């Protein structure tokens, strides 16, 4: 049936497009377009980019691990049964010419780094606005910001353009480490043919990876947040409190000990769990509306973006509490997460939990737009290359026919 549809559509297309359509229809699972190969989950929050990509991709059988079961010939079943085990892959899939998983992951990681670098200024503005009440109370900020543009303008005026990337290195290291650990551990675990990877087992494995990674790299996330919220309010004559990652570690260990580097750790883990639960709850609705718009790529991505923002805003208060608890290292501390929530609610109101949310939404929008642009440009380049290849083959065949006639 698909072959008949492909033939019917190919008749109305240029020869090179007809060839490309026929190839993609016949080998759809083996040669997906770039929009399927770039498995970046752009509908999710950029902050939680590295959390859901691998696990959800594995459960759907299309993650960045590529053909992680092309040798063992099994893929997980994801038909709603939480105890489903893996099922055999069709024989045609085994040994198929799919891209190497390591090479694909390297490209995925490189693209992630580019996006992270481009969006770092939005991340710092979000952190400044999210914690501005604390900065004002501690006399680090003379007055509140009057919106995203005012925060950008004052930061550039007082600290320079490059200060927008302050704390970027530490936070990127924390995010990249999680992606690398999850890829390596999942790749090894799923190569074990003696283990039946049920849905619960994958969730347990993913949870262990996340907790282990956070135990190792949470201090870098803490250092990045402290550097990003370190304000030089009086121009070039002012000094920053921290002069780098090592300086953050040294001063925190001196004032608070090792516990200071893990301030807000428990709420961070709750943030991961909440994002997973909310994303799973919204997934059926997202799939429903995406299927209704399957012929409109832009609208489909906008639906995913909308659901991603909803999920992000649902857990944003937890992120605010996490960052506010980080800020108390070296100062008066909250006795517990519950006290932190109660104190913020009492002194600043519910609105304070969503401070900086506008910058977060803008960051997600820029991220989504960048991904769509990359997808579009890659598809255009691929189509142009296939057109040139077709024209070259046609020219060569014409020359050969003329030589044969003579």
QUIQUI-V174816 format. One record per residue. N is the residue number from 1. PHI is phi in whole degrees, -180 to 180 (none if undefined). PSI is psi in whole degrees, 0 to 359 (none if undefined). BURIAL is b if it has 24 or more other ideal C-beta (glycine too) atoms within 12 Angstrom, else e. Layout:
n={N:N}
phi={PHI:PHI}
psi={PSI:PSI}
burial={BURIAL:BURIAL}
This chain:
n={1:2:3:4:5:6:7:8:9:10:11:12:13:14:15:16:17:18:19:20:21:22:23:24:25:26:27:28:29:30:31:32:33:34:35:36:37:38:39:40:41:42:43:44:45:46:47:48:49:50:51:52:53:54:55:56:57:58:59:60:61:62:63:64:65:66:67:68:69:70:71:72:73:74:75:76:77:78:79:80:81:82:83:84:85:86:87:88:89:90:91:92:93:94:95:96:97:98:99:100:101:102:103:104:105:106:107:108:109:110:111:112:113:114:115:116:117:118:119:120:121:122:123:124:125:126:127:128:129:130:131:132:133:134:135:136:137:138:139:140:141:142:143:144:145:146:147:148:149:150:151:152:153:154:155:156:157:158:159:160:161:162:163:164:165:166:167:168:169:170:171:172:173:174:175:176:177:178:179:180:181:182:183:184:185:186:187:188:189:190:191:192:193:194:195:196:197:198:199:200:201:202:203:204:205:206:207:208:209:210:211:212:213:214:215:216:217:218:219:220:221:222:223:224:225:226:227:228:229:230:231:232:233:234:235:236:237:238:239:240:241:242:243:244:245:246:247:248:249:250:251:252:253:254:255:256:257:258:259:260:261:262:263:264:265:266:267:268:269:270:271:272:273:274:275:276:277:278:279:280:281:282:283:284:285:286:287:288:289:290:291:292:293:294:295:296:297:298:299:300:301:302:303:304:305:306:307:308:309:310:311:312:313:314:315:316:317:318:319:320:321:322:323:324:325:326:327:328:329:330:331:332:333:334:335:336:337:338:339:340:341:342:343:344:345:346:347:348:349:350:351:352:353:354:355:356:357:358:359:360:361:362:363:364:365:366:367:368:369:370:371:372:373:374:375:376:377:378:379:380:381:382:383:384:385:386:387:388:389:390:391:392:393:394:395:396:397:398:399:400:401:402:403:404:405:406}
phi={none:-63:-65:-65:-63:-62:-64:-62:-74:-66:-65:-96:-113:-61:-56:-68:-70:-63:-63:-66:-65:-62:-64:-70:-75:-70:-121:-54:-68:-94:-129:-71:-66:-61:-66:-94:-70:-78:-92:-105:49:-66:-75:-93:-60:-64:-64:-106:-55:-79:-81:-96:-56:-69:-62:-65:-65:-64:-66:-96:79:-141:-87:-68:-73:63:-91:-66:-124:-68:-92:-91:67:-139:-136:-77:-85:-134:-109:92:-87:-69:-106:-64:-103:-72:-124:-66:-84:-55:-55:-63:-78:-68:74:-68:-78:-85:-70:-63:-64:-66:-64:-66:-64:-63:-65:-59:-68:-64:-65:-60:-64:-63:-65:-62:-65:-66:-98:-57:-59:-66:-65:-69:-62:-61:-65:-64:-72:-66:-114:-65:-63:-66:-65:-68:-63:-90:64:-88:-127:-69:-153:-68:-78:-100:113:-65:-64:-65:-65:-59:-63:-67:-66:-67:-66:-86:-124:96:-65:-65:-67:-65:-99:-68:86:-64:-61:-65:-68:-66:-60:-65:-70:-65:-60:-67:-62:-66:-63:-68:-63:-65:-70:-66:-64:-70:-62:-78:-84:-80:-77:-85:-117:-89:-86:-78:-58:-60:-65:-63:-65:-64:-60:-63:-63:-63:-63:-64:-62:-62:-62:-65:-62:-84:-117:-57:-56:-71:-63:-62:-62:-63:-66:-67:-70:-68:-97:-85:-105:-103:-84:-118:76:-68:-81:-86:-123:-77:-73:-120:-114:137:-62:-62:-66:-62:-60:-63:-70:-69:-63:-69:-91:-126:78:-63:-63:-65:-76:-115:-64:86:-62:-65:-71:-66:-65:-63:-63:-61:-62:-66:-63:-63:-68:-66:-62:-66:-69:-85:-57:-60:-67:-63:-65:-63:-71:-67:-67:-68:-114:-65:-92:-121:-61:-63:-64:-64:-69:-68:-64:-62:-63:-62:-67:-64:-65:-60:-64:-66:-69:-66:-104:-58:-57:-65:-65:-63:-62:-59:-70:-67:-71:-60:-67:-84:-64:87:-141:-67:-107:-76:-73:-161:-63:-61:-67:-61:-63:-65:-67:-64:-62:-72:-91:-122:89:-63:-59:-64:-67:-112:-63:84:-64:-62:-66:-65:-65:-62:-62:-64:-66:-64:-61:-61:-62:-65:-63:-62:-64:-62:-60:-64:-62:-63:-66:-64:-63:-65:-65:-65:-65:-67:-64:-64:-63:-66:-64:-65:-65:-64:-64:-65:-65:-64:-65:-65:-65:-65:-65:-67:-64:-79}
psi={314:324:320:318:319:318:317:320:327:332:334:7:160:158:317:326:323:318:317:319:317:317:317:328:319:326:39:314:338:328:69:155:168:331:338:330:324:87:74:0:53:349:347:165:142:328:330:22:312:355:309:342:306:309:309:325:320:316:335:350:21:38:183:352:356:236:62:347:20:338:322:351:37:150:154:147:136:64:29:346:114:345:13:143:175:156:159:147:144:143:328:337:330:127:12:154:59:161:150:135:322:317:318:318:323:317:318:316:321:317:321:318:320:314:320:319:317:328:0:319:321:324:318:319:319:315:321:315:327:327:17:327:319:320:324:316:326:10:22:338:124:325:158:159:145:47:178:314:320:322:315:311:313:322:315:319:318:331:348:163:319:341:343:341:15:129:357:317:313:316:323:321:319:317:315:322:322:318:315:316:317:320:311:314:317:321:319:313:318:352:352:104:349:0:130:112:91:167:311:321:321:320:318:315:316:319:318:318:315:312:317:315:316:324:324:322:359:322:328:322:319:314:319:318:320:321:321:330:9:112:133:93:344:35:207:342:347:164:146:153:325:140:33:174:314:321:323:312:315:312:324:317:325:321:326:350:191:331:331:330:346:22:125:11:317:321:334:316:321:327:316:312:319:320:318:318:315:317:319:323:325:345:314:319:319:317:323:308:329:323:327:335:29:339:357:99:315:313:322:318:327:324:314:321:318:316:325:320:319:315:320:317:334:326:359:320:325:321:322:314:319:313:323:326:325:321:343:353:127:4:192:128:154:144:332:172:320:318:323:314:315:319:317:317:318:316:334:342:169:326:330:333:342:19:132:2:327:317:325:316:318:320:316:322:316:320:312:315:320:317:315:321:318:316:314:312:318:319:321:315:318:318:319:321:318:325:315:320:320:317:321:318:320:318:317:318:321:319:320:321:320:320:324:321:322:none}
burial={e:e:e:e:e:b:e:e:e:e:e:e:e:e:e:b:e:e:e:b:b:b:e:b:b:e:e:e:e:b:e:b:b:b:b:b:b:b:b:b:b:b:b:b:b:b:b:b:b:b:b:b:b:b:b:b:b:b:b:b:b:b:b:b:b:b:b:b:b:b:e:e:e:b:b:b:b:b:e:e:e:e:e:e:e:b:e:e:b:e:e:e:b:e:e:e:e:b:b:e:b:e:e:b:b:e:b:b:b:e:b:b:b:e:b:b:e:b:b:b:b:b:b:b:b:b:b:b:b:b:b:b:b:b:b:b:e:e:e:b:b:e:e:e:b:e:e:b:e:e:b:b:e:b:b:e:e:b:b:e:e:e:b:b:b:b:b:b:b:b:b:b:b:b:b:b:b:b:b:b:b:b:b:b:b:b:b:e:b:b:e:e:e:e:e:e:b:e:b:e:b:b:b:e:b:b:e:e:b:b:b:e:b:b:b:e:b:b:b:b:b:b:b:b:b:b:b:b:b:b:b:b:b:e:e:e:e:e:e:b:b:b:e:e:b:e:e:b:b:e:b:b:e:e:e:b:e:e:e:b:b:b:b:b:b:b:b:b:b:b:b:b:b:b:b:b:e:b:b:b:e:b:b:e:e:b:e:e:e:b:e:e:e:e:e:e:e:e:e:b:b:e:b:b:b:b:b:b:b:b:b:b:b:b:b:b:b:b:b:b:b:b:b:b:b:b:b:b:b:b:b:e:e:b:e:e:b:e:e:b:b:e:b:b:e:e:e:b:e:e:e:b:b:b:b:b:b:b:b:b:b:b:b:b:b:b:b:b:e:b:b:b:e:b:b:e:e:e:b:e:e:b:b:e:e:b:e:e:e:b:e:e:e:e:e:e:e:e:e:e:e:e:e:e:e:e}
